[in-house]
Amino acid sequence: MIIVGLAAIGATIVTALLLGLAYALGRKTWPTTPIAARWAATLWALNFIIDLLILYFAMPGMTGPYGGWEWLLWPLALTGVFALFGGSFTRARSTLSALNARMNTIPSGSGARRRGRVVSEQPSGGVASGALAGGIAILAALAVAIVINGIIVIGTTWFDGNAKALAAIGQIVEAKSSQPLPPTNVDHIVLVTQGVASYLGQQTLASSGQNLGSIYHTEQGEYTLQSVRGHLYWIAPLVYNNVWANLGNWQSPGYVVVDAEDPNAAPTLRTGYHMRYLPDALLNQDLLRHVYLSGYTNGDLADPTLEVDDSWRPYFTISLMQPSRGFTGEVVRRVLVVDAQTGAINNVAPRAVPNWVDRIIPSDAVNDYLTWWGKYAHAPWINPSGQNQQKPATDTPELVYNQVNQPVWLEPMTSGAGSDNSSTGIILYDTREMTGTFYPLTGIGVTDNVTNAFQSNPANIRNYTVGNVQLYQIYNEPTWVATFVQTNPFGASFQAVGIVDARHLQGVNVIMAPTKSQALANYAQYLADNNISGPGATPSGKQVSLTGQITRVSQTTESGASVYYMTISGQDRIFKAGLALSPELPLAQPGDTVTLSFLDTGQHVVTLTAFSDASIPLGVASPSATP
């Protein structure tokens, strides 16, 4: 294994340093070669064991300012302590015994009565200057960890030039103020939260008839949203219930698939696989340890994500990241696609990743990029006033599928003021390439304001919990969509869909309905009623025009305004229009031929967006008669 060689190199470096220090400090009393060799061999063996443990369990990335070898500071400090106490196990034990005896000395009268024999001298044989060398090694490790590392941090992140370099890592492009967000395909809106997916998935595991629940379960945090064959699913691997289940079963039979678009769809349990490598499994079965021991030590192994290809074969994708500025500014250098069954690793460049892989840039890295861009792109490094600064509205960007095969990380940006709960813009960051777009959409409600608006809507009489809040572009309007759920010890259960116009974020404006189709229809109706519906509506709310004869018409008053209802020959709907739409409405009568335009929301009552009565004789006035 590669860590054996790395441990041997690390042990040799630390031992050589201590041996050199001891020789430099004690040349006049340098012992015979056999004694010095035994001392060095003891230090090397101790270091080798420490290095193996660090490499095996901590798996440090061999990258950064020191080429990744900064992890040797721990063995250097520990070995320094060992050398300080004598440099051999016998001398260390004797020194500890002497200290213990001195601590147990009991004063008596003018003298001192001792309990036990005090060892005042170190046993002969060894390197006399080793203790001093150990002390210097400890100080050197502390100096590197604090002073030199501090200088590197200052030299790569402080001052305006470094700040601008950090801001440029994310490659954020600013869109024009008139450019809207990309339209959302409403056929693929995510309605199932991760909690609902966990609840449904665990039910499927219990009802499979294979008694898999006695050995395996699914973790809520491991459900991954992804697109498979043009549909969105939550997918999670079956993981071991405990250490004993892992020891008796060295593979997982498969994973759980939960429909992310339809909360009423039955989840499926896909078994028959032999998934031998999983996150957080024991020993070499641990996914990241398997990859690390396979030779991928030259970077940080980040964001292991379960994804399946179009044939439903399970893989794990891992981003191999390296810092671009000192210890920070990590970027994806390679992508490792690991077969969960065989352990085979496909090492590819980010742009060569298979199309079925949805994301390779971790959300944590995106949050760092947006933070640096917001703080430094339009403001100096030292900026006490906070002018021209922005910050991400949340700690983690949201994975959004505007189109089923085009996921992005979405993050609203706000000003640097802690009390600001409205957006300065929206950033959509590519999940596969290092680039993002900033849309300067101001005034959109963000953070807790969104959740509170959904929570306080008048229809939420059962006080359901709000989850999975996502920002979409629906009917050419930025729109918040949420799922109302009822929590339980195993996750949550779906209750309703919520939709609200992001520009008019009030509880009274929230559309709450049991199904997506009804919520979208009511939302389109709301936009039409309030005259805020724009062009570009999707098929579920498309603009329709028709011409026909009025069969019935009636006027009423709603909220202090005149509203007209009418029926048209051959149509099975009731058409509604406010007086502000057309001055011809009060003159319309049964039998008139009219032309109507409206959003086809699928509802029985629809609101008109245009009205024209061809039966009303409007034209050029005839000349008046002359005497």
N, C-alpha and C positions, 0 to 999 in steps of 0.2 A: 504493500500500500504506500501511497505517496507520503503519508504522514510519518512513516518510519524514517524516510530520508530527511524530511524537514526537521524531525525531532533530533536526528543525529547531527545535522548541521547546527541547529540551535544550541544543543548541548556542547558542541565543540567551541562555538563562539563564546559562550558564557564561561566555560572552563578556561579557555585561553586568556580571556580578560582577567579573571581572578588570578591565574597563575602568573601572568605578566605583572600585575599589581604587587603580588606577594614577592616576586623576585626583585622588583624595583625597590621595594621597601625593606628588604632583608637580605641584600647581597652579601653582607659580611657574615651573616649567620645562616646562610642557605644550607639546608640539610643535604644529605647524600641523595644520589639519584633514586635509589629504590624508595626512600621515604617520600620524596617529592612526587614520584610516580604513583604511589599508593594514594596520596592526598588528591592528586589530579583525577585518578580513576574513580575515587569516591564521589568527587564533585560531578564528574561526567555522568556517572550512573544515576545520581540523584536528579540531575538536570534532564537526562533522557526520559526518565519516568514522568517528571513534571511536564515536560514538553509534549509527550504523548497524550497525557490527560487533557491538556489545554487544547491541543489540535483536534482530539477526538470529540470532545464535548462542546467546546466553544466555537470551533471551526472558524478561526479568524481569516478574513479576506486578505490575500497577499497582494495588496495594492495600497496606494497612498504615498505620502511623502517619503516613508522609509521602505517602500516596496512591500509593505505589509508586515515587516519584521518588528514592529513596535510591540507585539505581544511578548517579545523576549524580555521586556522590562519586568514582567512578573517573575519568571525564573531567575533573573538577575537579582532581584530584591530578595527572593526566598533563599537563594543560594548564599547571598551575602549574610543573611541571618544565620544560616547553618555554619558558614565559615567564622562568623563572629563568636560562635559558641564552641569553636575548637577545630572544625573542619573534618571531624570524624565522629561516628556515632558514640564511640567510647569516650572521647574527650567531651562531646556535648553532654553525655550523661553525667560525667564527672563534674562538669561545670554546674549543671543544674543541681546536682547533689550538694555541692559546696554552697550554692546560693540558698538552698533549702535549709542547710545546717545553720548558716548565719542568721536566717530569718527566725530559726527556732531557739536562738541563744536567749537565756533568761538571766537578766542582771541580778546579782546578789551581793550586797554589801559594797565594799570598795572594788571588788573584782568582778569577774563574770564567770558564772557556772554554765558550761556548755552541755547541750544534750546531743550526744553523738560526736563523731570525729569530723573536724572541719578540714576539707581538702583545700589547702591554701595555694598549692602549686598545680599547674596543669601536668598531666602525665607526659613523660618524655616520649619522643617520637612524633614527628609531625612538622609542619611548617610554622615556625614561630611568628612570622609576620602575617599569617593567614587571617587572624582576627582583625587586624588593621585593614587588610585588603577587603574583608567582608564589609566592614563599616563604610569604606569608600565606595564599594559597589552599591550599597543601599542608598548613599547620598547621590551617586551618579544616576540611579534609576529615578529618584525623586526629581533631580534636576532636569532630566530629559522630559519626564511626564509633565512637569509644571512649567519650567522656564522655556525650554526649546519648543515644546508643543504650543505654548502660549505665543511665542514669537511667530510660529507658522500660522496660527490662527489670525493673529493681527496682520501679518503680511499678506494674507489671502482674502480676508473678509472686511477689514477696516478700511476707512477712507473712501472718497467718492469714486475713484477709479475702480476699486474692487467691488463697490456696491453696484455700479453700472454693469460690471461683468456678470455679477450674480443675476441681475435683472434680465440680462440677455440670454441666459441659459435656456429659458423656456420658449424662446422665439414666439412671443405673442405679437400677433398682427391686429391692428385696430381697424374695424370696419367703419364705414360711413354712418353718420347719425341716422340717415334715412333707411339704412339696410335692416330689414327685420330678421328675426331668428329663422333658421331653416324650418319649413313646414313639417308638421308631424303627421305620420300615417296613423290615424286613429284606430285602425284595425289592429295595431300592435302596441297599445298602451298597456303598461304594467299595472295590473290591478291586485295582484297577490303579493303581499309583503313577505319579507324573509321569515317573520314569525308565523304567518299563516302557512307558508311552505313547510316550516319545521313541524307544525302541528299535523298537517295532512300527511307528511312523509312518515312520521312516527306511527300514525294510524295504519298506514299501508304496511309498514314493517310488522306491526302486531297482527295484522289480519292476513298475512301471506300464507299461513298454514305450515311454514317451514320452521317455526320456533326460532327464527333468527334473532329475535329480540333478547334471547337469553345470552347471546354472545356479542351482538353488534347493536349500535344505535347511530343516529345522525346528530351532528352538532349544528345548532342553529347558525352559528357564525361561519360554518363551512358550506352553506348553501350558496352557490354561485349562479348569478344571472347570466345567461348566455343564449345566443341564437343558434338553433339547430334546424336545418332544412327550412329556413324561412319562418320560424316560430320561436317565441321566447319561452324559456323554461328556467326553473330553479333546479340545480342538480347538486347533490351532496353524496359523498362516499359513505359506505357503511364502515364505521370505525369500531374499534374494540371497546367493550364496556369497562374493562379494567386491565391491569397488568397481567393477571392470571389468565384472562381470556386471550390476551396477546401471546402469552407463552404457550398456550395449547393450540393456537390457530395462527399459522404464519402467513395467512393470506385472507383478503376480504372477498366475498363472493360477488360484489357489484356495487350499485349505487341506486339512489332514489331520484326519480324525475317528477317534478311538479309543474303543471302548466302555470306560467306566470301571467297569462292574459285572461284566462277564464277561471274564476274561483270555483265554478261548479264542475269543472272537469276532474275526472278521477285521476289521482296520481298513480304512477306505475313504479314497480320495483324491477329493475333490470339486474338479473343474476346470471350465473354461468360464467362469470369472469374469474380470474385469478390475480387479483390486485395485491401484489406482494410489497409494494412500496407506498407508504402513506405518511402524511405529516404526523409528527409526534408519536410514531410507533417506536418499538424498542430497538436499541442497538443499531445494527447495520440495516434494519428494515425501515428505519426513519428515512423519509424521502430526501431531505437535505443532506443528511450524512452520507447516504448512498452516492449522491452527486459529488459531494466534496471528496470522498475517498476515491472516486473515479478519476480524479485529477483536476477538477474544476475549483481550484483554490485561488485563482488570480482575480477575485472580485467578491463582492457581497452577493450572496444568493438570496434574492428578495421575492416576495409575493408568490409563493407556490399556489397555483390555481388549477383546480380540476376542470378540464374542458374535454368534450367529446367531439370526434369528427363526424362527418355526415353518415358514417356507418355505425355510429354510437360506440365506437371503441374508445375507452377512457385513456386520457393522457394528463400529465401535469405539466404546466408551463411555468418556468422559473426565469426571472430576469437576472442576468449577471450584470451587476452595476459597479461602476468605478467612479471615485470622486474626481471632479474636474478642477477643483480649486482647493488644494491642501487636503483637509479631512472632509470637506463638504462639497456640495454641488454634484451629487451623484447622478449619472446618466446611464442609460441602458446601452451596453456595448455588445452583448450577445444575448440570444434567447435560447434556452435549453428546453426542448420538448421531450419529456421523459415518458416512455411507455410504462404505464402503471403496472403492467403484468410482467414484462420481461426485464424492465429496468434499462432498456436500451435508450441512449441519450442522443438526440439529434441536435447538434450545435449549429445554429444558423444566425445570420445577421438579421437585425430588426426588420429590414425591408424584404427579407426572403422568408418570413414566417408564413406558414400555410394560411390560406384564406379563412379556414374555419376557426382559427384562433382569434378571439374577439379583442383581447387586450394584452399588452405587454408592458405598458408604463404603469407602475404602481400609483395608487391614489395618493399615498404619502409623498411621493416625489412630486406629483402635480401640485399638491398643496404648498410645498416648498417653493416651486417655481412661481406660483401665483403670488405668494407672500413677498418674495423678492421683487417681482415685477411691480406689484402694487406700492411697495415702499420706496423703491429707488428709480423706477423708470422715468418719472416726471418730478422727482424731488431729490434734493441733495442728501448725502449720507447723514449729515447732522441737520436735523430739521425739527427743532423743539415745537414749532407751531403745528406741525402735521399738515401744512398746506400742500395740496396736490397729491396727497398720499391716499392710497386705497388699501383694503385688506379683504381677504376672503370672508364671506359671511358665515361660513361653517368650518369645522375642522377637517371635514372629509368631503371632497366633491362627490356629486351624485352621478351614477352611471345611467345615462339616458339613451334610449334607442328612438331617435326621430324617424329613422328608417330601420327596418328590421335587421339589416346587415351593416349598419353604419353606427356603431355605438360611439358616444363621446362622454368625456367627463364634463359635467356642467357645474359651474360654481358662480353664484351671484357675488358681486363685489360691492362693498360699502365703503364709506369714507372712514378715516382713521378714528373718528369720534365714537366712543363706546356706546353712546345713546342712539346712534343712527340705525334705524331699522328699515331703511329703504335703499334701493340699489343705486349705485353709480353706473352699473353696467353688468352684463352677463358674459362670462367666458365659457366657450365651448372648446375643450381641449381634446385633441385626437388621442385615441387610446393606443394607437400603433406607431405614430410618428411624433417626433419632438416639435410640435407646432400647435398653436391655439389661436383662437379669434376672439377679440374683445368687441362686444356689441354694446355701444353706449346707450343702453335703455335705462333711463333714469326713472325714479319714482315707483319702481316695482317693489311691493312689500316683500320682505325677506325675514329670515330667522323666526323667532317665536311669534311674530305677527301673523304669519301664515297659519301656523298650527292653531293659534287662538281664534282666528277667523273661522276656520273649519269647526273647531270645537264649540264655538258659541252660536252656530247657525240655528235658527228657530226649529228646524226639523230634527235636530239631534236631541230629542227629548229623553232618550235613554242614556245620554252622556257617553257614547261610544268613544273609544280611544282613536286618535288620528295617527295613521302610519303611512309610510311610503309616499311622502309628499314629493312630487316631481313637477318641474316646469316644462311645459310643452308649448308649441305654437299651433293652436287650434283655431280654425276659422280666421286665420290671419291675425290672431290676437294672442299675446303671451298669456298663458293659462296655467294655473296651478291645479293639479289633479291629485287627489288623496284617496286613501282607502280607509273606511271606518271599520274598526275591528273591535272584538271583545277579547281581552286577554285571558289566558288561563295558564296553569303551571307548565304546560307543554308548549306554549307558543301563543297563538291567537287564532280566532275564527272570523271569517269575512262576514261583514254585515251590510255595507252599502258603499256607493261610489260618491265622491264629492268633487265638484268642479267650481272654480271661481275665477273670474276675470282678474288677472294679476294687477291691472291698473286701478281696479276698484275693489280693493281688498277689505270687505266688510262681511260680517257674519250674515247679514240679511241678504247679501248677494250670492251666497253659496247655494249651488244646486246640489241637492242630495237625493239620490235615487237608488233603488235596489239593483239596477242593471246599468251597464255602460251605455247601451243604446238609448235607454230612456234619459239618462243623465246628459248625453250629448244632444239629444233632441230638445230637452228643456233648456240647455245652455244656448243652443242656436236660437231658440225662441227668445231667450233673455237678451241676447245681443241684438236681435231684430227689434224687440220692444223698446230698447234703450238707444236704438239708432247708433250702435257702435260696431255693427257687423261690417267687415270689409270684404273685398273680393278675395278670391282664392280659397273659398270654402271647399272642404273635402266632400266626397259623394254623399256622406250621411247628412249633409246640410247644404246641398247644392242649390244654386239659384235656378228657379223655374219661372217661366212666363207662360200665360195662357190667355185665350180670349173666349168669352162666353156671355150668356145672358143671365142677368140677376133674376133669381126666383123669389128671394125674400131679402129684406134689408131692414135693420132696426138700429136706433141710436140709443146709447146709454151713457152714463157718466161714471168714470173710474178715476179715483184720486183727484177729483176736481176737473178732469179733462173729458171732453166728448170723445167717445169711441163708437165706431160703427161696426156692426156685425152683418154679414151677408152670406147667402148661399148662391152658388152658380149652377146652372143647368149642366147635368152630366158629371158633376163633382160631388164626392161624398165627404167633403170637409166644410167646416165653417171658417170663413175668412174674416180677419179682424184688422182694423186700421184706425189710427188716431187722426183727429181732425187736422193735425199739423202736416200730415202726409200730402193731402191734396184738398183745394177748396171745392172740388167737384163732389166730394163725398156727401155734403148735405143735400145736393140736388139729385143724387142717384135714386132711381125708382125701379121697381120690378119690371122686367122686360127690356131694360137698357142693356146695350152691348158694351161690355167693358173689357179692358186689358189689365191683367194683374201680374205682379211679380212677387215672389216670396221665396223663403228658404224652405226647402223640402226637408222638414225635420222628422217626418213620419208621425206627427201628432195629428189628432183630430181637429184641433183648432190651431191655425197658423196665422202669423202676423204678416201683413203685406209690407213689402219694401217699395212698391210703386203701384199707382192706381190711375187709370185714365178711362173716362166715360165718353165713348164715341157718339152716344145719343144726345148729348148736350150740344146744341147748335152754337158753337164758338167759331168765329171767323172775322173777316174784315167788315167793319160797319158800312152799311149802304149809305150813299149821299142823301142828305135831307132834301125834302121837296121845296121847290121855289114857288113864289106866288105867281 
